[in-house]
Amino acid sequence: MKITEELLDELTEQAKASPRLRMNYDLRNSPDDQSQRMLNALEPGTILPIHRHQKTSEINICIRGHFEEYLYDQDGNLIETVDMVPGGTVLKIEAGQWHNLKCLQSGTVLFECKDGPYVPLSEDDILIH
């Protein structure tokens, strides 16, 4: 499979049409794979809560567009902002690290991967402050 501009454009159009202003494209071979690999198309205004993944790290790579990744301490204080652009930083977010992101440019697409099968976030993994 090739990840083409056409695929990124289609995914972006789906994100724009989504009430959440984002859309994932699953890159796994099957739901039984022991990892998560996806493209995540984001549009400005999409809301991602401050959250963590207690049992897995996460890798984010900006394929197209521009976003900022925010890292927080356990009290919800911002401790680092990472600017994410194509050809820039490859970010590994350690297991248990509170984080979220803000999409800064229409048409943004990131590659994201995590260990293990998909597990929805629990209430304990979303930081409300």
C-alpha positions in Angstrom: 0.0 0.0 0.0 1.2 3.5 -0.8 0.2 6.5 1.2 -0.5 9.0 -1.5 -1.6 12.6 -1.7 -4.9 11.3 -3.0 -5.4 9.2 0.1 -4.5 12.2 2.3 -6.9 14.4 0.5 -9.7 11.9 0.8 -9.0 11.5 4.5 -8.9 15.3 4.9 -12.3 15.7 3.2 -13.8 13.0 5.6 -12.3 14.9 8.6 -13.9 18.2 7.4 -17.3 16.5 7.1 -17.0 14.9 10.5 -18.6 16.6 13.6 -15.3 15.8 15.4 -13.2 17.4 12.7 -10.9 14.4 12.5 -10.8 11.0 10.9 -8.6 8.0 11.3 -7.4 5.6 8.6 -6.4 2.2 10.0 -3.1 0.9 8.7 -3.2 -2.5 10.5 -3.5 -5.8 8.7 -6.5 -6.7 11.0 -8.0 -5.7 14.3 -6.1 -8.7 15.8 -2.7 -6.9 15.2 -0.9 -6.3 18.5 -0.2 -2.6 17.6 -2.1 0.4 16.4 -0.9 2.1 13.3 -3.0 4.9 11.8 -3.2 8.1 9.9 -5.1 10.8 11.7 -6.5 13.7 9.7 -7.2 16.8 11.8 -8.9 20.1 11.1 -8.6 23.3 13.2 -11.2 23.3 16.0 -11.0 19.5 16.7 -11.1 18.9 20.4 -8.8 16.3 22.0 -9.0 16.1 25.8 -5.9 16.0 27.9 -5.3 12.2 28.2 -2.8 9.5 28.8 -2.2 5.9 27.8 -1.0 4.0 30.9 0.3 0.9 29.2 1.8 2.1 25.9 3.9 4.9 24.5 2.8 6.7 21.4 4.7 7.9 18.4 3.5 10.9 16.4 4.9 12.1 13.1 3.5 15.0 11.1 2.9 13.9 7.5 1.2 17.1 6.3 0.1 20.4 7.8 1.0 21.7 11.3 0.0 20.9 14.9 1.4 21.4 18.4 1.6 18.6 20.9 1.2 19.6 24.5 2.6 17.6 27.5 1.3 18.1 31.0 2.2 17.1 34.5 -0.2 15.1 36.7 -1.8 18.4 37.9 -2.6 19.5 34.4 0.2 22.1 34.2 1.7 22.5 30.8 5.3 21.4 30.8 6.2 21.3 27.2 5.0 22.4 23.7 6.3 20.5 20.7 5.9 22.1 17.3 5.1 19.4 14.7 5.6 19.9 11.0 6.5 17.6 8.1 10.2 16.7 8.2 10.5 17.9 11.8 10.3 16.3 15.2 9.3 12.6 15.6 7.7 12.6 19.0 7.6 9.6 21.4 5.1 10.2 24.2 6.0 7.9 27.1 3.4 5.7 28.7 1.5 7.5 31.4 2.4 11.0 30.0 -0.6 13.4 29.9 -0.9 15.0 26.5 -3.1 16.5 23.8 -2.7 18.5 20.7 -4.0 21.5 18.7 -4.3 21.4 14.9 -3.0 24.6 13.5 -3.6 24.1 9.7 -6.4 22.7 7.6 -5.3 19.4 5.9 -3.1 18.3 8.8 -2.4 14.5 8.8 -0.3 12.7 11.3 1.0 9.1 11.6 0.4 7.6 15.0 1.3 4.3 16.5 0.9 2.6 19.8 1.5 -0.8 21.3 -1.3 -3.3 21.8 -4.9 -3.4 20.5 -7.2 -0.4 20.7 -8.6 0.2 24.2 -11.0 3.2 24.8 -9.8 5.7 27.3 -11.2 5.2 30.8 -12.3 8.2 33.0 -9.0 7.9 34.9 -7.1 8.5 31.6 -8.8 11.9 30.8 -7.6 14.9 32.8 -10.3 17.4 33.7 -9.1 20.7 35.1 
